[in-house]
Amino acid sequence: MCVGDICRSEVVTIAPTASLSEAAHLMREKHVGMLVVIEPVEGHADRVVQGVLTDRDIVVTVIGRDAEPKDLKVMDVMTRNPLLVAAGTSVAGALGLMRTGGVRRVPVLGGRNELVGVLSIDDVLDVMASQLAAISGAIRGEQARERVMRP
């Protein structure tokens, strides 16, 4: 199974020039903990990732250092050159990269390095839970079949 099969394609994005306040309001409105920072690039029709901004970035970098949030833009706080994974990356491979990078969410790129989604640990857990339920159902089905065929 590839990352592109399970990532969320509805990504909440923001421009690097947006205010930090705007970013926080967007996170609250959309109920997300990460925004993908994108900026149009000349001659490139797709969304190109410039960085990511997490709720933790805001707390640790701004609040934790007593900085004035109103004086800052997204580009001042965002993580530049974030971990990115290709849509064709295996889920196991992506999890290894996420573990090494210490991140719970990662932008997913398509064949032209355009943003196509975000993979989160929650997405992986949902798939794993579904697979475990299918395995459990197969075992229960086998037991029920056995009771009928061999009373």
Phi, psi and omega in degrees: 000136182259156179303320181298338180284335187238351182290159177274127182274344177274101185250135177269121185240164179209155177276150180296337181273357179292155179285156178296325178297316178299319179298314181296319178296320179294318177300316180294314182297319184266356179058050179233157179254001180214137172247140174268126182271119180233155177214135177300138178246132181310127177077010181233112185284339184275165176283123182251128183284127176258335182174187175225153176231122179250162176299326178294321176304316182295314182294309186287317185279325185259296184294316181295341179248012180056033176282161180268107183303327183291341181269359188246149174253166177306317183297338180283339188241336187300159173273116178275154181051055181287167173296131178231147176232149177282148181302331181276359179292139178294153178299318178299318178296317179295319179298321177298316179295320180294319178297312180298319181280349180068038180237152179257348181221145182214133175294145181247132183250146176273190185297339179254021183062027177268151179291124178240349181176185175225133175256131176238161176303324179301319179299317180294317179298321178300315180294316180297319179297319178296318179294319178296322177295322178295320178296314179299318179297322179296320179294315178297320178296321179295318179295318179296318179298318180298318180297323181285316185283330184226073183296000000 
